[in-house]
Amino acid sequence: MTETLPISAETDASPAPEDATTASPPRQGRQGGRGRAQARPPARAPREVHPALRQLFDLYPKMFGGQFLPLKLGVFQDLLALHPEMFKRDELKVALGLHARSTRYLESVASGLQRHDLNGEPVEPVAPEHVHHAIMEVFRRRQARSNQDLRPYARAQLIEAIHASGLSRESYLLCIRQQDEVSTSLLDDVFAELAEHAAKRDALLRMFEASGKTVAEFSDMYGMNPDEVGRTVQWARADQAAALAKAQEVSAAAEAEAEAEAETEAEIVPEASPEQSTAKADTAP
């Protein structure tokens, strides 16, 4: 049997059963089968680990060991270039696929961490669509094994991911593209909650600006936390600036489109020559 890593790349194995010495001793069964002790289910055997994953763990424990971090794009080519004699292309592709589909790896992507190189250094953000799909996949796996409703936790993660993306509702939906019924339902709830929060921020900003007071004075007047008020005001102003920039972008795009249409029409309908203009004038009633 293949030797297992100190921490397996497959992370969804059930925990080991309790030690037999800690369980209550089974009662002796009576004749006729009454009181017969229940047989314990056999312990699950340790999962085998792909040999290439074991090699990756030895080479890069920061990335394939106790902590999983999102990998930089192109890490497959990097590994082949750095270790041409150690890894076969097909085996490495399978090993990285197993690693990237493990729940622990998906959790690291869903958390919004940056992508890292093989030395464990952050190099680039994870694309919003990758974060979204990781959140949904982890939610599906956890929910399938849980008797509790994990939707609130998934909604909180999606809210954080949407804030981090800086995208509008329309841009975010266009970015993630394919959705199933569960994802659509969660996003409807998330965007409704975000709209409610935005309305509250705008209301507080209007009250604050109308008061003419400092953040400390305004907070003291309404018995609010100054730090929270300051963050909310700053956030609301950022929302307004983003909305204004978006409106200006849309207006500029509309103007450019109108100019392009006008130029196209001018090319299709050329101006009349002087002879044609004279002929039209002579025939005019």
N, C-alpha and C positions, 0 to 999 in steps of 0.2 A: 504494500500500500504506500502511496505517496506520502511523504512526510509533510506535516502541516506547519504553517507559519506560527510564530508566537501570537499574531492576531490575524485571523483568516480574512481574506478579501471578501468572502461570502459572509455577510453580517446578519442574515436573517434566521440563523439557526436558533432553535429554542434553547433556553437555559438548561443546564444540566439538572437532572432530578435531584431532590434532596438526598442526603446521605442516608443509607438504610439504617444506620444506628440511631438516627434522630427520630425515626418514625415509631409509632406505637406498635408493639409486637402483635402479630395476628393471633386471633383466638383460634383454638383448636375446633375444627368443625365437628358437628354432631353427625350421627348416622343419618342417612337419608339426604345429606348434602346441606342441611340447614346450618347457617353460621360459617359457611365456607369462606376462607380468606380470599380477598380480591387479589388477583395477580397484578404485580406492578408492570407497567409497560416497559419494554426494554429501552435502555438508554440509547439515544441516537448516536451513531458512530460519527466521529469527526469527519467533516467534509474534506475531500481531497482538494489540494490546491494545485493549480496549473504550474508546471515547472518554471515557466517563464515568469510567473508572478512571484515565485519564491526567489528567483534571481533579482527581480526588481526590488523586492524587499531588502535584500542584502546590499544592493547597490545604492538605493535611495530610500532609506528608512523614513526620512522626513515626509516623503510623498506617498509611500506605500506601506507605512508602518502604523504606529499608534494613532496618528492623526491623518485623515484624508483631506486633501486640498484639491480644488479644481485645477486640472492640468491645462497648461497653455496649449493653444492650437498649434498643431504641427509637432507635438511631442513624439509621435510615432516615427517621423522622419529623423528627429533628433536622436532617438535611441538607436535607430539603425545605423546612423552615421557614427555615433560614439562607440558602438559595440557591434561591429559587423561580424565578428567571429562568434559572438555569444548568442545572438538572437536570429532565428529564422523568421522571415517576413510573415508567413502565415501564422506561426505559433505566437508571435508577438501581437499580431492583430487580434487573435482570439483572446489572449491574456488581457490586453487593454480593454477589450469589449466586456469581459467579465468584471473587470475593475470598475468601469464606468457605469455598469448597470447595477452594481451593488447598492444597497440602501444607504450605507454610510457615505458613499461617494455622492449620491444624489442629494443627501442631506447637506453636504458641504456646498453643493451648487445652489440649493434652495435657500441657504442662509445668506446669499449675496456676497460671499467672499470673492476676491479677485482670482483670476487664473494665475498659476504659479509655474515657474520653470522647474527643472529637475533639481535645482539647488534649494528649492523652497522659497524663492524670491518672487513677490508679486510682480506681474508684468502687464496685465491687461484686465479690464472688467469682463465679466461674463455677460453675454448678450441677454437682453430682457426676455426674449422668447425661450432661451435655455433655462433661465431661472424659473420662469412660469411653468414650463413642462416638468421640471424637477420637483417643484412644489406639488403639482397635481399627482405625479407618480408616487411620491412618498405618501401623500394623503391616501391614495387608493390602497396602497399596501398596508398602511397602518389601520385604516378603517376596516379592511377585510378581516383583520384579526382582533378587532376591538369591539366590545359591547357598548362602548360610549360613542357619542356623536362627536367626531373630531372636526366638524365643519368650522366651529369658531376659531380653532387653531389655524386651519388652512386660510380662513378669511384674514386673520391677522398677518400671516405671512404674505398674502397677496397684496394687502394694503401697503406693507413695507416695501415690497418689490415694485409696486407701481410708483410710489413716492421716489424710490431710488432711480427709477428709469427716467423720470422727468417727462414722461409722455402723457399726452391727453388721452381721454377715453378712446377716441377714434383711432389715434395713432397706435395705441397699445393693442387694440383689437385687431388692427391691420397687421401688426407685428407678429402676434402669436398665431394668426391665421386659423388653423384647424382647431375646432372645439367640439367637445362632446356635451351631452346634456348636463352632466355634473359640473363641468367647468363653466358652462354658460350660466347655470343657476348660481354658482358661487360668485361669479363676476358681477352678475346683476345685483346681488346683495352688497358686494364690495363697493361698486360705483355709487349705489344709493347711499351707503354710509359715508363715502368720501364727499358726496355732494352735500350731505347734512353737515359734515364737519366744516366744509368750505363756507357754507352759509353762516355758521356760527362764528367763524373767524372774521368774515366780512362785517358781521354785525358788531363784533367787539372792536374792530378797527374803526368803524364809523363813530362808535361811542367814544373811543379814545381820542380820535382827531377832533371831534366836536367839543370835547372837554377842555382842550387847551392845556392840559396838565402833563407833567412828566409821568414816566412809567411808574415810578415809586409813588407819586401822589395819587395817580389813578388807581393803582392796586390797593393803596391804603383806604381810599374812599369806598371801594366795593368789597374790601376784605379778601382780595385775591393775592395769589403768589406773584411777586414782581418778576421772577425769572420766567414763570409760565406766561405771564402777560407779554413780556418782552419777546419771547419766542413766537407767540401767537401773532403779535403785531408784525414782526419781521416776516413770518410765513405768509400772512395775508397780503402784505405789500409785494412779496415775491410772486404770489399768485396773480395779483393785479398786473404786475409788470409782464409776466408771461402771457397773460390774456391779451394785453395791449400789443405785445410783439407779434402774437399769433394773428390778431386782427389786421395789423399792418402788413404782415406777410400775405394774408389772404387778399387784401386790397391791392397790393402790388402785383400779385399773380393775376388778379382779375383785369387790371389795367394792361398788363403785358399781353394777356390773351385777347383783349379787345383790340389792341394795336396790331397784333398779328392777323386778326381777322380782317381788319381794315386794309392792311397791306395786301392780303390775299385777294380781296375783292377788287382792289385797284389793279392788280395784275390780270385778273379775269376780264374786267371791263376797261379797256384802254380808252384814253381820252380821244375825242374826235379831232381829226386833222383840220386845218384852216379851210381847205376846199370843201370838206363835208359840212363844216359850220356855215359856209357861205351858201351852199346848195340848200341847206335846211332853212336858212333865212329867206331865200328867194321863193321857196315853196310855201312859206308860212302864210296863213290867211290874213 
